[in-house]
Amino acid sequence: MSRKNRALESQQQSTKMNFENAIPFDRSRSRREVPIIPKTITQEKYLLALNDDSKNIVLAYGPAGTGKTYLAMQVAVRALRTGVCTKLILTRPAVAVEEEDHGFLPGDLNQKMEPWTRPLFDVLRECYSPREIEKLLDEQTVEISPLAFVRGRTFKDAWIIFDEAQNSTSNQMKAILTRLGANSKIVVTGDLNQVDRRFVKDNGLLDFIRRAKECPSSRVASVEYSLRDVQRHPVVVDVLKMYGE
C-alpha cells in the first residue's frame, strides 16, 4: 500500500471515529416504540387523565398489576420525547418491603436509590438503550429525587412520577405535591393494601385520597383500580383474593 493510500485510510478511520463519538444524543430514538393501548375501562380513564393538560395532579390507586406505574411512565416518556416537558423526575419512599433492612448502600445518590426506582427504570429500559439512559441521567433530563431532598425545590416543565405513595407520610405527600411549577404534572400511584410502614398510622396516600374527595379540584384527577383491572398472570387475581383484596 502506497504512503498516500495509507494516509487516506488513516484519515478515513479517524473521521469515522470522530463521527461516532460526535453523534448527538437524540431523545426521539429508542430501541422500540411501545404502543400505549388501554386494556380496561379504568385504564382508558387513566390515560385520558394523563393526557389531559388541565389535570396537573393525577392520582391512581388500587391493586398490583393494574398498570398504574407502567402507563404513567410510558406517557411521561412520550411527553419527554415530544417536548411536552423537558424533565422527568422519579421518586419513591425509600421503604423496603416490611421495612426489611439491607444495610448501607454504596455509591452516589442514583446508585443508593436504584433498588427503589428499579420498577420505574424497568419501563424506561423498554424505551431507551442503556447508553441513552446513562446520558439522560448525566444531563439530569431524568432525575431521581428522594423525598428527603424535595423541600425548597420547584419542578418546572417536568413530569413527576411519585410511585408507591402508600409508604409516604402526609408531610411527604404535601411536600412533593407543592413542588409543582409551570407546565408540570405529577402522577401519584399506590396500593393501600401494600403498606410497608406498618406501625405508622399517618398514611400520605390515604390522607390525600380523603382530601381530594372532600375538597375536589378541577386540576386533580383521581382513578381507582379494582381486581378487574389486573393485567398480570390470572393467578395474581386469585392470590389477591386469598389475601382478602
C-alpha positions as a printed Julia matrix, in Angstrom:
245×3 Matrix{Float64}:
   0.0     0.0    0.0
   1.4     3.39  -1.0
   2.1     6.11   1.54
  -0.71    8.18   0.01
  -3.25    5.34   0.37
  -2.17    4.62   3.94
  -2.59    8.28   4.84
  -6.03    8.37   3.2
  -7.12    5.21   5.06
  -5.85    6.62   8.35
  -7.74    9.86   7.76
 -10.95    7.98   6.93
 -10.63    5.87  10.08
 -10.02    8.95  12.21
 -13.0    10.71  10.66
 -15.18    7.65  11.3
 -14.15    7.52  14.98
 -14.71   11.23  15.45
 -18.13   10.98  13.8
 -19.16    8.08  16.02
 -18.08    9.94  19.14
 -19.81   13.11  17.99
 -23.23   11.57  17.42
 -25.62   13.91  19.24
 -27.99   12.42  21.76
 -31.33   12.16  20.01
 -34.17   11.9   22.51
 -36.53   10.62  19.82
 -34.52    7.43  19.29
 -35.46    4.26  21.1
 -34.89    0.56  20.88
 -38.58    0.11  20.13
 -41.79    2.05  20.4
 -44.27    0.57  22.86
 -47.88    1.33  21.92
 -49.95    2.78  24.74
 -53.24    0.91  24.49
 -55.71    0.64  27.4
 -56.92   -2.86  28.2
 -59.71   -1.91  30.61
 -62.18    0.94  31.04
 -60.27    2.14  34.09
 -57.0     2.22  32.16
 -58.72    4.25  29.46
 -59.93    6.71  32.08
 -56.39    6.86  33.48
 -54.83    7.55  30.07
 -57.34   10.3   29.39
 -56.35   11.95  32.68
 -52.63   11.54  31.96
 -53.02   13.18  28.57
 -55.29   15.97  29.83
 -53.25   19.19  30.12
 -55.81   20.62  32.56
 -55.01   17.88  35.12
 -51.84   18.82  36.98
 -52.18   16.03  39.54
 -53.25   12.52  38.58
 -53.89   10.07  41.4
 -54.09    6.35  40.63
 -54.53    3.73  43.32
 -55.58    0.11  43.51
 -54.27   -3.48  43.31
 -50.9    -4.54  41.97
 -50.63   -5.38  38.28
 -53.18   -2.87  37.01
 -50.72   -0.72  35.04
 -50.61    2.32  37.31
 -46.85    2.8   37.12
 -46.34    1.31  33.66
 -48.81    3.58  31.9
 -47.64    6.66  33.79
 -44.04    6.03  32.74
 -44.99    5.35  29.11
 -46.95    8.59  28.81
 -44.22   10.51  30.65
 -41.55    9.24  28.24
 -43.73   10.25  25.3
 -44.16   13.72  26.83
 -40.38   13.97  27.15
 -39.75   12.9   23.57
 -42.33   15.21  22.07
 -41.2    18.25  24.05
 -44.3    18.49  26.22
 -41.87   18.52  29.14
 -38.09   18.83  29.41
 -37.51   16.81  32.56
 -38.66   13.57  34.16
 -38.49   13.33  37.96
 -38.7     9.87  39.55
 -39.31    9.42  43.26
 -40.48    6.76  45.71
 -40.41    6.47  49.5
 -37.2     4.65  50.47
 -39.05    1.96  52.41
 -38.29   -1.71  51.83
 -40.91   -4.48  51.95
 -41.9    -4.96  55.6
 -39.13   -2.41  56.3
 -36.51   -5.09  55.59
 -33.05   -3.72  56.35
 -30.48   -4.08  53.57
 -27.81   -2.13  55.39
 -25.6     0.58  53.95
 -25.82    1.03  50.17
 -22.63    2.24  48.45
 -22.35    4.64  45.54
 -23.78    8.0   44.57
 -27.36    9.13  45.09
 -28.64    7.38  41.96
 -26.99    4.13  42.98
 -28.35    4.36  46.53
 -31.89    4.89  45.22
 -31.57    2.23  42.5
 -33.3    -0.58  44.49
 -36.39    1.6   44.97
 -36.52    3.11  41.49
 -35.83   -0.13  39.62
 -39.52   -0.69  38.69
 -39.54    2.76  37.08
 -36.32    2.08  35.2
 -37.63   -1.29  34.02
 -40.17    0.68  31.97
 -37.56    3.24  30.93
 -35.37    0.43  29.54
 -38.18   -0.53  27.17
 -37.89    2.9   25.6
 -34.18    3.75  25.77
 -30.88    1.93  25.44
 -28.53    1.75  28.45
 -26.28    4.37  26.85
 -29.2     6.74  26.35
 -30.42    6.26  29.93
 -26.93    6.99  31.24
 -26.82   10.2   29.21
 -30.32   11.2   30.37
 -29.17   10.79  33.97
 -25.88   12.61  33.4
 -27.72   15.56  31.87
 -30.39   15.33  34.6
 -33.09   15.12  31.97
 -34.17   12.12  34.01
 -33.63   12.72  37.71
 -34.0    10.53  40.76
 -35.18   12.78  43.58
 -35.52   11.27  47.08
 -38.4    12.71  49.08
 -35.95   13.91  51.72
 -34.47   16.43  49.27
 -37.56   17.93  47.57
 -38.24   20.75  50.01
 -37.37   24.15  48.6
 -37.41   22.94  45.0
 -39.8    23.88  42.19
 -40.2    21.5   39.26
 -40.88   23.41  36.03
 -41.63   21.87  32.62
 -41.46   18.47  34.28
 -43.34   15.25  34.79
 -43.01   13.83  38.29
 -43.77   10.16  38.93
 -44.38    9.54  42.62
 -44.6     5.77  42.92
 -45.52    3.57  45.92
 -47.1     6.59  47.59
 -48.81    4.35  50.17
 -45.47    4.31  52.02
 -45.32    8.1   52.34
 -46.38   10.24  55.28
 -48.83   13.12  54.99
 -45.95   15.6   55.26
 -44.05   13.85  52.48
 -47.13   13.84  50.28
 -47.72   17.54  50.89
 -44.04   18.3   50.24
 -43.98   16.61  46.82
 -47.39   17.91  45.69
 -46.39   21.51  46.44
 -43.25   21.29  44.26
 -45.22   21.79  41.04
 -44.16   24.71  38.89
 -45.25   25.98  35.48
 -46.12   23.38  32.84
 -45.68   20.43  35.2
 -47.69   17.34  36.07
 -47.34   14.87  38.93
 -48.64   11.31  38.85
 -49.19    9.7   42.26
 -49.56    5.93  42.3
 -50.02    3.46  45.13
 -51.77    0.45  46.62
 -53.23    0.81  50.1
 -53.06   -2.96  50.56
 -49.25   -2.95  50.21
 -48.27   -0.6   53.02
 -44.84   -1.42  54.42
 -44.81    1.24  57.14
 -46.95   -0.98  59.36
 -46.51    0.83  62.64
 -47.19    4.34  61.38
 -50.83    5.45  61.28
 -50.03    8.55  59.21
 -50.52    7.39  55.6
 -49.9    10.05  52.98
 -51.78    8.3   50.17
 -54.88    7.58  52.25
 -54.85   11.13  53.59
 -54.62   12.65  50.1
 -57.41   10.41  48.73
 -59.64   11.66  51.55
 -58.7    15.3   50.98
 -59.25   15.03  47.21
 -62.76   13.72  47.84
 -63.62   16.31  50.49
 -62.17   19.25  48.56
 -62.32   18.36  44.86
 -60.3    20.34  42.31
 -60.71   20.51  38.55
 -56.92   20.24  38.29
 -56.82   16.91  40.14
 -57.9    13.6   38.57
 -58.44   10.5   40.69
 -58.6     6.97  39.27
 -59.36    3.93  41.43
 -58.47    0.48  40.11
 -60.06   -2.84  41.08
 -59.25   -6.54  40.66
 -60.99   -6.41  37.26
 -58.11   -4.25  36.02
 -55.26   -6.62  36.93
 -53.26   -7.41  33.77
 -50.65   -9.82  35.14
 -50.99  -13.6   35.16
 -54.57  -14.66  36.05
 -53.27  -16.35  39.2
 -52.35  -12.91  40.59
 -56.06  -12.15  40.94
 -56.52  -15.42  42.8
 -53.64  -14.6   45.14
 -55.04  -11.12  45.85
 -58.4   -12.67  46.68
 -56.69  -15.11  49.05
 -55.31  -12.11  50.89
 -58.74  -10.53  51.13
 -58.43   -7.82  48.49
